[in-house]
Amino acid sequence: MSPSCQSATDPCIVWVPCKTRSVAFLRFRQVLIDGASGTGAQRERALAMRKKLADGEKRKQEEIARLTAVGLIVDRAKISGMTVAQLNDQISIHRKFLNDKVLLNVLQKDIKLKPLKFSAVLAPVTRNEEKINALRAPDDEESEENDEESADYDGGETD
């Protein structure tokens, strides 16, 4: 291998034998990476894209945390008094966490009026009632077990 095909100082150029890659190709690749003026335009675009993807992932995680804090509401009286923003949150919860098949087929932006949003929240509550109760059942069983244990506890006195 001749020294003209390698660059020990530039990490952007790959060391390859001269028979497989020409010096002209390596120079072309260097110009592609650094840009014609040597400013690193492609590298800057790649870094900007990585930052954009990381920001998008961070936004998704923040949205999931926010919806988790809001929580699923199944009480029909509370649902009837909700604002449009609260109804949107409940629709998002049904779509993202409960994977309601009917709501997944409809875009949320297409549900524009409050009565439609109201019915879009009530319908999955009715449809997924068994699933919701199954999710809440382990919590109820644990609290019942704790109540039974506290009722059986006699204060540590022995007979």
C-alpha positions in Angstrom: 0.0 0.0 0.0 1.3 3.4 -0.9 1.2 6.2 1.6 -0.8 8.3 -0.8 -3.9 6.1 -0.3 -3.8 6.5 3.5 -4.1 9.3 5.9 -2.9 8.7 9.4 -4.0 12.1 10.6 -7.5 12.3 9.2 -10.0 9.9 10.9 -12.6 10.5 8.2 -10.7 8.7 5.5 -10.8 4.9 5.7 -7.5 3.1 5.2 -8.0 0.9 2.2 -5.6 -0.7 -0.4 -5.0 1.4 -3.5 -6.3 -1.4 -5.7 -9.8 -1.3 -4.3 -10.2 2.5 -3.7 -8.6 5.3 -5.6 -7.1 8.4 -4.1 -9.7 10.4 -6.1 -12.5 8.5 -4.4 -11.0 9.2 -1.0 -10.8 12.9 -1.8 -14.4 12.8 -3.0 -15.5 11.2 0.2 -13.5 13.8 2.2 -15.2 16.6 0.3 -18.6 15.0 0.8 -18.0 14.7 4.6 -16.4 18.1 5.1 -18.2 20.1 2.4 -16.6 22.0 -0.4 -15.4 24.7 1.8 -14.1 22.3 4.5 -16.8 23.4 7.0 -18.1 19.9 7.8 -21.6 20.5 6.4 -22.6 16.8 6.3 -21.3 16.3 9.8 -23.3 19.3 11.0 -26.4 17.9 9.4 -25.9 14.5 11.0 -25.5 16.1 14.4 -28.6 18.2 13.9 -30.6 15.1 12.9 -29.3 13.2 16.0 -30.3 16.1 18.2 -33.8 16.3 16.6 -34.3 12.6 17.1 -33.2 12.8 20.8 -35.6 15.8 21.3 -38.5 13.9 19.8 -37.8 10.9 22.0 -37.6 13.2 25.1 -40.9 14.8 24.1 -42.6 11.4 23.8 -41.3 10.4 27.3 -42.6 13.6 28.8 -46.0 13.1 27.2 -46.2 9.5 28.6 -45.2 10.8 32.0 -47.8 13.5 31.8 -50.6 11.1 30.8 -49.6 8.7 33.5 -49.9 11.5 36.0 -53.4 12.4 34.7 -54.6 8.8 35.0 -57.5 6.9 33.5 -60.9 8.1 34.6 -63.8 5.7 34.3 -66.4 7.5 36.4 -69.1 8.6 33.9 -70.1 11.6 36.1 -66.6 12.9 36.1 -66.2 12.3 32.4 -69.4 14.3 31.7 -67.9 17.4 33.4 -64.6 17.3 31.6 -63.2 20.1 29.4 -62.1 19.4 25.9 -58.4 19.3 26.9 -59.3 16.7 29.6 -61.3 14.7 27.1 -58.3 14.8 24.7 -56.1 13.4 27.5 -58.5 10.6 28.1 -58.6 9.7 24.4 -54.8 9.7 24.3 -54.7 7.4 27.3 -57.2 5.0 25.7 -55.2 5.0 22.5 -51.7 4.8 23.9 -52.0 2.7 27.0 -55.1 0.5 26.5 -54.7 0.2 22.7 -58.3 0.6 21.9 -58.7 -0.7 18.4 -61.6 1.6 17.4 -59.8 4.7 18.6 -56.5 3.6 16.9 -58.3 3.6 13.6 -59.5 7.2 14.0 -57.2 10.2 14.0 -57.6 12.3 17.1 -57.7 15.5 15.0 -60.8 14.2 13.2 -62.8 14.2 16.5 -63.4 17.9 16.6 -66.6 18.6 18.5 -67.0 18.2 22.3 -70.0 15.8 22.1 -68.0 13.5 19.7 -65.0 13.6 22.1 -67.4 12.8 25.0 -68.7 9.7 23.2 -65.2 8.8 22.1 -64.2 8.6 25.8 -67.4 6.9 27.0 -67.4 4.2 24.3 -63.9 2.7 25.1 -64.8 2.9 28.9 -67.8 0.6 28.1 -65.9 -1.5 25.6 -62.9 -2.1 27.7 -64.6 -2.4 31.1 -63.4 -5.9 31.7 -59.8 -4.9 30.8 -59.9 -1.9 33.1 -61.3 -4.0 36.0 -58.6 -6.6 35.4 -56.0 -3.9 35.6 -57.5 -2.5 38.9 -58.2 -5.9 40.4 -54.6 -6.7 41.7 -54.6 -3.4 43.6 -58.0 -4.2 45.2 -56.9 -7.7 46.2 -53.7 -6.4 47.8 -55.7 -3.8 49.9 -58.1 -6.6 51.0 -55.2 -8.8 52.1 -53.7 -5.9 54.1 -57.1 -5.3 55.7 -57.4 -9.0 56.7 -53.8 -9.0 58.1 -54.5 -5.9 60.2 -57.7 -7.4 61.5 -55.9 -10.7 62.5 -53.2 -8.8 64.3 -53.8 -8.8 68.0 -51.1 -6.4 69.1 -48.4 -9.0 69.7 -50.0 -10.4 72.8 -49.7 -14.2 73.3 -52.1 -16.4 75.2 
